[in-house]
Amino acid sequence: MKQRKLLSQRHPILYFLAVWTRRFKRYFDWCFDNKKYAKKRTAEKLPFRVKKHQSILLRKLGESNELLQLNKVTNLKIAVKEINGIIIKSGETFSFCKLVELPTKRKGYLLGMELSFGKARQGIGGGICQISNMIHWLVMHSPLTIIERSNHSFDPFPDEGRVLPFGSGAAIFYNYIDFQFTNNTKDAFQINLWLTEKNLEGELRMNSELALSYHIFEQNHKFIKIENQFFRQNEICRNSIDKKTGKIIKTELLKKNFARVTYEPENYIEHKNGS
């Protein structure tokens, strides 16, 4: 199953024009889409913690360059400063790209790993999607409403130390592949992020205690071989649980994932022609 390259992939100038056309459209949307974007940050933490999570900074990712992993940590430190302490008030929308803005050398960003066109490659600011992945996981454990979120179109590395379900992240590429959520509740929420020696850590806090807790789980996970390519699929679901009784009051399907895999998994189902 050979995938054809897009015209913009074959001609770099067309790719450049396509990217900036989409970026200018996003700039226009930010000005005229009538959303109220969150921008206030404070060092004072809201009183109630909704969810906390941590993810390891340096992972073994195939044959990836160790320097790119180290550079990623520098990139994370810069991007974290633009988000840490952000308050999302009632009626406001969080936009990852609007807060972090364009990663550039001038701002101190280094070459890190990014996923594009079916490959892992170098890019300025590469690796900061670890932050959007973190925030997406936190938000899924809350009543906040995700309004824009994208997956990577392929899975480049085997599960080396993966603790979250496949496909539970949020890809970003400044600025037209964004991660956004809206606060449609009456309460205020806050995202806090920080780095330790080994981990990126984050928490979601709010100004009142939730009556519900949330449990995210995966189902129907499998690897599939179709002709000479491998694919991965699963479903991500969420239980809403009454804190007082411990009873599940709602189960919902959040996302169905199906993505190409660029490595050979140990176990898979082979689909033959006509099956």
Secondary structure, DSSP 8 states (H G I E B T S, - for coil): ------HHHH-HHHHHHHHHHHHHHHHHHHHHS--EE---B-SS--SEEEEEEEEESS---TT--HHHHHHHHHHHHHHHHHHTTEEE-TTEEEEHHHHH----TTTT--EEEEEETTEEEEEETTTTHHHHHHHHHHHHTSS-EEEE-B--SEE-S--SS--S-TT-S-B-BTTTB--EEE--SSS-EEEEEEE-SSEEEEEEEESS--SEEEEEEEEEEEEEEETTEEEEEEEEEEEEEETTT--EEEEEEEEEEEEEESS--SS-EEE-TT-
